[in-house]
Amino acid sequence: MRVLLIGGGHTHVVALRHLARKPQAGLDLHLVSSDSTTSYSGLLPGHVAGHWPRNALEIPLEPLCKAAGATFHIAKATHLDPSKREAIFSDGRQFGFDHASLDIGAIAAIDAPESLKARGVPVKPLGIFADRWMEFVADVQSQTRPPHLAIVGAGTAGIELALSMKYHLDNIAAVQSVCVSLLERSDCILPGASDSLRRQLARALAKAGIVIKTSASVTDATDDTLLLNSGETVPSRFTVLASGARPYPWLAETGLETHVGFIVVDETLRSVSHPAIFACGDTAHLGFAPKPKAGVYAVRQGPVLAEQIIRLIKGEALTTYRPQLDYLKLVSLGHRRALAEKWGLTLNLPGLWSLKRHIDLKFMEN
């Protein structure tokens, strides 16, 4: 049975690790990705804060494939025909399969003027963002760019990045005035989050000296300034786009059933319209239990996808994926501190940053 994994997302990484521990006779497994490594989102805030180097984020895909008995293809999947069970790669190859799984992540949702699209740096893909951040840090250190930046989007990711960036810049820009602004279109930060988490993070942002502007959208952008709908201007020589996720446009051309562009799957992670296709992580929309885009769901789907592949080979009924109702959120505060939130209860304790580091490093080591 030939199975094609499209994309090196968190779900596919975990699935490959499980299949490496449970080799299956009769499985012809392939992974196609445009990059030789994949970046782990959990370590991004710590890297941005300067706690660990760029390569600490990376998981090499080829050794992982080798351990799982899979063939690795460095290419980008540009088209998928679920009826013919065929994918087309960026190098022109046509690749047939029995089953395929899509875990290609998402791209930044940018509903903004062209000037912001041209100058803004999307958080996703993570690897490209991390490289652009390191370029900015180098420019600040050489004093070729001032330490002025803005983050568009005050969800959890935007807040974590704001705190991490402010901490790093404060440590390297000794003779320059650091200015970090956090912009949110809604009337509050963390829309949809618990009140306790919002209060705690608002306190952390204020303590760090980060400028918060709510009910704010960017109407124009230059190389050093953002113009807001209020008429105010915000200085920014590095503008981060953390305003949500959108699907890759080519998914709409596959004929798979989608919800706002994301592939709709059932409890088995199969496409509801084409059962030979699975979708996971940010690529999928859980039609049976919609959830926000979060890495924790992608990681938990990995063992399920591996089990589905094993069951398909054996001709057994597929298992079901039941996403957790809530999960422990560990939010980095930039310096070596973190908040924890679950079931609406938020804690700010000294050991939480060490717990987050332990969880993230354990994921990298497994």
C-alpha positions as CSV (number, residue, x, y, z in Angstrom):
1,M,0.0,0.0,0.0
2,R,1.5,3.3,-1.1
3,V,0.9,6.2,1.3
4,L,2.0,9.7,0.5
5,L,2.5,12.2,3.3
6,I,2.3,15.8,1.9
7,G,4.1,18.3,4.1
8,G,6.3,18.1,7.1
9,G,3.9,19.4,9.7
10,H,3.8,18.3,13.4
11,T,1.2,15.5,12.8
12,H,3.4,13.9,10.1
13,V,6.5,14.2,12.3
14,V,4.8,12.4,15.2
15,A,3.2,9.8,12.8
16,L,6.6,9.0,11.3
17,R,8.1,8.5,14.8
18,H,5.3,6.1,15.7
19,L,5.7,4.1,12.4
20,A,9.5,3.9,13.0
21,R,8.7,2.1,16.3
22,K,6.1,-0.1,14.5
23,P,7.4,-1.1,11.1
24,Q,4.8,-2.5,8.8
25,A,5.3,-5.1,6.0
26,G,3.6,-4.0,2.8
27,L,3.8,-0.3,3.5
28,D,5.4,1.9,0.8
29,L,5.6,5.2,2.7
30,H,6.6,8.5,1.2
31,L,7.0,12.1,2.5
32,V,7.2,15.1,0.2
33,S,8.3,18.5,1.6
34,S,9.9,21.6,0.0
35,D,12.3,21.8,3.0
36,S,14.7,19.3,4.5
37,T,13.7,20.3,8.0
38,T,10.5,21.4,9.8
39,S,10.4,24.1,12.5
40,Y,8.7,23.3,15.8
41,S,6.4,26.1,16.9
42,G,6.7,25.4,20.6
43,L,10.3,26.6,20.7
44,L,9.8,29.7,18.5
45,P,9.2,32.2,21.4
46,G,12.3,31.0,23.2
47,H,14.4,31.4,20.1
48,V,13.0,34.8,19.5
49,A,13.8,35.8,23.1
50,G,17.4,34.6,22.5
51,H,17.3,31.6,24.8
52,W,18.4,29.1,22.2
53,P,19.8,29.2,18.6
54,R,18.0,29.0,15.3
55,N,18.9,25.4,14.7
56,A,17.3,24.4,18.0
57,L,13.9,24.8,16.2
58,E,14.6,22.4,13.4
59,I,13.7,18.7,13.0
60,P,15.6,17.0,10.1
61,L,13.1,15.2,7.9
62,E,15.3,12.8,6.0
63,P,16.7,10.9,9.1
64,L,13.1,10.7,10.4
65,C,11.9,9.2,7.1
66,K,14.8,6.7,7.1
67,A,14.0,5.5,10.6
68,A,10.3,5.0,9.5
69,G,11.3,3.2,6.2
70,A,9.9,6.1,4.2
71,T,11.2,7.7,1.0
72,F,11.8,11.4,1.3
73,H,11.2,13.7,-1.6
74,I,12.4,17.3,-1.5
75,A,9.8,19.0,-3.6
76,K,6.6,21.0,-3.2
77,A,3.2,19.3,-3.9
78,T,1.5,21.7,-6.3
79,H,-1.6,19.8,-7.2
80,L,-3.7,16.9,-5.8
81,D,-6.3,14.9,-7.7
82,P,-8.1,12.8,-5.1
83,S,-10.2,11.0,-7.6
84,K,-7.2,9.8,-9.6
85,R,-5.2,9.4,-6.4
86,E,-2.3,11.4,-8.0
87,A,-0.2,14.3,-6.8
88,I,2.0,16.6,-8.9
89,F,5.3,17.8,-7.5
90,S,7.0,21.1,-8.3
91,D,9.6,19.3,-10.4
92,G,6.9,18.0,-12.7
93,R,6.7,14.5,-11.3
94,Q,3.3,12.7,-11.2
95,F,3.0,10.6,-8.1
96,G,0.3,8.0,-7.7
97,F,-0.8,6.7,-4.3
98,D,-3.4,4.6,-2.5
99,H,-3.8,7.0,0.3
100,A,-2.5,10.5,1.0
101,S,-2.4,12.8,4.0
102,L,-2.1,16.5,3.9
103,D,-0.3,18.4,6.7
104,I,1.1,21.5,5.0
105,G,0.2,24.0,7.7
106,A,-1.3,27.3,6.8
107,I,-0.2,30.8,5.8
108,A,-0.8,34.1,7.5
109,A,-4.2,35.7,7.1
110,I,-3.5,39.1,5.8
111,D,-6.5,41.3,5.2
112,A,-4.6,44.5,4.8
113,P,-3.4,47.1,2.3
114,E,-0.8,46.0,-0.3
115,S,1.8,48.2,1.4
116,L,1.5,46.1,4.6
117,K,1.5,42.8,2.6
118,A,4.7,43.9,0.9
119,R,6.5,44.9,4.1
120,G,5.0,42.6,6.7
121,V,6.7,39.4,7.8
122,P,4.2,36.5,8.3
123,V,4.7,34.3,11.3
124,K,4.0,31.3,9.1
125,P,6.0,29.5,7.7
126,L,7.9,29.5,10.9
127,G,11.4,28.8,9.4
128,I,11.2,31.8,7.1
129,F,10.0,34.0,9.9
130,A,12.8,32.9,12.2
131,D,15.4,33.7,9.5
132,R,13.9,37.2,9.0
133,W,13.9,37.8,12.7
134,M,17.6,37.0,13.0
135,E,18.3,39.4,10.1
136,F,16.6,42.1,12.0
137,V,18.4,41.3,15.3
138,A,21.7,41.5,13.4
139,D,20.7,44.9,11.9
140,V,19.8,46.2,15.4
141,Q,23.1,45.0,16.8
142,S,25.0,46.8,14.0
143,Q,22.8,49.8,14.4
144,T,21.7,49.8,10.8
145,R,18.0,49.5,11.8
146,P,16.5,51.0,15.0
147,P,14.8,48.5,17.4
148,H,11.3,49.6,16.4
149,L,8.8,46.8,15.6
150,A,5.1,46.1,15.6
151,I,3.0,42.9,15.8
152,V,-0.3,42.9,14.0
153,G,-2.6,40.5,15.9
154,A,-2.9,40.2,19.6
155,G,-3.8,36.5,20.0
156,T,-1.6,34.2,22.0
157,A,1.0,33.9,19.3
158,G,1.2,37.7,18.8
159,I,1.5,38.3,22.5
160,E,4.2,35.7,23.0
161,L,6.2,37.1,20.2
162,A,5.8,40.7,21.5
163,L,7.1,39.8,24.9
164,S,9.9,37.7,23.5
165,M,11.0,40.3,21.0
166,K,10.9,43.1,23.6
167,Y,13.0,41.0,26.0
168,H,15.6,40.2,23.3
169,L,15.8,43.8,22.0
170,D,16.1,45.2,25.5
171,N,19.2,43.0,26.0
172,I,21.0,44.0,22.8
173,A,20.0,47.6,22.1
174,A,21.8,49.2,25.0
175,V,22.1,52.7,23.4
176,Q,18.9,52.7,21.4
177,S,15.3,53.2,22.5
178,V,13.3,50.0,22.0
179,C,9.7,50.4,20.8
180,V,7.4,47.4,20.5
181,S,3.8,47.9,19.5
182,L,1.0,45.3,19.6
183,L,-2.0,46.0,17.3
184,E,-5.3,44.3,17.5
185,R,-8.4,44.8,15.4
186,S,-10.8,43.7,18.1
187,D,-11.6,45.9,21.1
188,C,-9.5,43.8,23.4
189,I,-6.4,41.6,23.3
190,L,-6.8,37.8,23.2
191,P,-10.4,37.8,21.8
192,G,-12.2,34.7,22.9
193,A,-9.7,33.8,25.7
194,S,-10.6,33.6,29.4
195,D,-10.7,36.8,31.4
196,S,-8.1,35.6,33.8
197,L,-5.5,34.9,31.0
198,R,-6.3,38.2,29.4
199,R,-5.7,40.1,32.6
200,Q,-2.5,38.3,33.4
201,L,-1.1,38.9,29.9
202,A,-2.2,42.5,29.8
203,R,-0.3,43.0,33.1
204,A,2.8,41.3,31.6
205,L,2.7,43.5,28.5
206,A,2.4,46.6,30.5
207,K,5.3,45.6,32.7
208,A,7.4,45.0,29.7
209,G,6.6,48.5,28.3
210,I,4.8,47.2,25.2
211,V,2.4,49.6,23.5
212,I,-1.0,48.1,23.1
213,K,-3.5,49.5,20.6
214,T,-6.9,47.8,20.2
215,S,-9.7,48.5,17.7
216,A,-6.7,49.3,15.5
217,S,-6.1,48.3,11.8
218,V,-3.3,49.3,9.5
219,T,-4.3,51.5,6.6
220,D,-0.9,52.1,5.1
221,A,2.7,51.0,5.7
222,T,6.1,52.6,4.8
223,D,9.6,51.3,5.5
224,D,9.5,52.8,9.0
225,T,5.9,53.6,9.9
226,L,2.5,52.1,10.1
227,L,-0.6,54.3,9.7
228,L,-3.6,53.2,11.7
229,N,-7.3,53.7,11.1
230,S,-7.4,56.2,14.0
231,G,-4.9,58.4,12.1
232,E,-2.1,57.6,14.6
233,T,1.3,56.4,13.4
234,V,3.4,53.6,14.9
235,P,7.1,53.3,14.3
236,S,8.1,49.9,12.8
237,R,11.2,48.7,11.0
238,F,10.1,45.0,11.4
239,T,6.4,44.3,11.2
240,V,5.1,40.9,12.2
241,L,1.9,39.5,10.8
242,A,0.3,37.3,13.4
243,S,-3.4,37.9,12.6
244,G,-4.6,34.3,12.1
245,A,-4.3,31.5,9.5
246,R,-5.5,30.9,6.0
247,P,-5.2,27.8,3.9
248,Y,-2.9,27.4,0.9
249,P,-4.9,28.5,-2.2
250,W,-4.2,25.4,-4.2
251,L,-6.2,23.3,-1.8
252,A,-9.4,24.9,-3.3
253,E,-8.5,23.3,-6.7
254,T,-8.4,19.7,-5.4
255,G,-12.1,19.2,-5.3
256,L,-11.9,18.1,-1.7
257,E,-14.7,19.5,0.5
258,T,-13.5,22.5,2.4
259,H,-14.6,25.0,5.1
260,V,-13.2,28.5,4.4
261,G,-10.5,26.7,2.4
262,F,-9.5,24.0,5.0
263,I,-10.2,20.4,4.3
264,V,-13.2,19.1,6.2
265,V,-12.4,15.7,7.9
266,D,-14.5,13.3,10.0
267,E,-13.6,11.5,13.3
268,T,-11.0,9.3,11.5
269,L,-9.2,12.4,10.0
270,R,-10.4,11.4,6.5
271,S,-11.8,13.8,4.1
272,V,-15.6,13.8,4.2
273,S,-15.7,13.9,0.4
274,H,-12.7,11.6,-0.5
275,P,-12.0,8.9,2.0
276,A,-8.6,8.1,0.4
277,I,-7.3,11.4,1.7
278,F,-6.5,12.4,5.3
279,A,-5.9,15.9,6.5
280,C,-4.3,17.0,9.8
281,G,-3.0,19.9,11.8
282,D,-3.7,23.4,10.5
283,T,-4.6,22.0,7.1
284,A,-7.8,20.3,8.4
285,H,-11.1,21.5,9.6
286,L,-12.6,19.2,12.2
287,G,-16.1,19.1,10.9
288,F,-17.3,16.9,13.8
289,A,-15.8,19.1,16.5
290,P,-14.3,22.4,15.3
291,K,-11.3,23.6,17.1
292,P,-8.9,26.6,16.8
293,K,-5.6,26.2,15.0
294,A,-3.2,25.1,17.7
295,G,-0.1,22.9,17.6
296,V,-1.3,20.8,20.5
297,Y,-4.1,19.3,18.3
298,A,-1.7,18.6,15.5
299,V,0.7,16.7,17.8
300,R,-2.1,14.7,19.3
301,Q,-3.3,13.7,15.8
302,G,0.1,12.1,15.0
303,P,-0.4,8.8,16.8
304,V,-4.0,8.6,15.4
305,L,-2.8,9.0,11.8
306,A,-0.1,6.3,12.3
307,E,-2.7,4.0,13.7
308,Q,-5.0,4.6,10.7
309,I,-2.2,3.7,8.3
310,I,-1.5,0.5,10.2
311,R,-5.2,-0.4,10.2
312,L,-5.5,0.3,6.5
313,I,-2.7,-2.1,5.8
314,K,-4.3,-4.8,8.0
315,G,-7.8,-4.2,6.6
316,E,-9.1,-3.2,10.0
317,A,-11.7,-0.6,10.9
318,L,-10.2,2.8,11.5
319,T,-10.0,4.3,15.0
320,T,-11.4,7.7,15.9
321,Y,-9.8,10.9,17.0
322,R,-11.3,12.7,19.9
323,P,-9.8,16.2,20.4
324,Q,-9.4,17.2,24.0
325,L,-12.0,19.7,25.3
326,D,-9.3,21.9,26.8
327,Y,-5.6,21.7,27.1
328,L,-2.8,23.2,29.3
329,K,-1.7,26.5,27.7
330,L,1.8,27.5,28.6
331,V,2.5,31.1,27.4
332,S,6.1,32.3,27.4
333,L,6.6,35.8,28.9
334,G,9.9,36.5,27.1
335,H,12.1,36.3,30.1
336,R,12.4,32.8,31.7
337,R,8.8,32.9,33.0
338,A,5.6,31.5,31.7
339,L,1.9,31.5,32.5
340,A,-0.3,28.4,32.6
341,E,-4.0,28.4,31.8
342,K,-6.6,25.6,31.7
343,W,-10.4,25.5,32.4
344,G,-10.3,29.3,32.9
345,L,-7.8,29.2,35.7
346,T,-4.5,31.1,35.1
347,L,-1.3,30.5,37.2
348,N,1.9,32.5,37.2
349,L,4.5,30.4,39.1
350,P,8.3,30.2,38.9
351,G,8.5,26.6,37.7
352,L,6.2,27.0,34.7
353,W,8.9,28.2,32.2
354,S,11.0,25.1,33.1
355,L,7.9,22.9,32.5
356,K,7.3,24.5,29.1
357,R,11.0,24.0,28.2
358,H,10.9,20.4,29.4
359,I,7.8,19.6,27.3
360,D,9.2,21.3,24.2
361,L,12.6,19.7,24.4
362,K,11.1,16.3,25.0
363,F,9.1,16.7,21.8
364,M,12.3,17.4,19.9
365,E,14.1,14.4,21.4
366,N,11.4,11.8,20.8
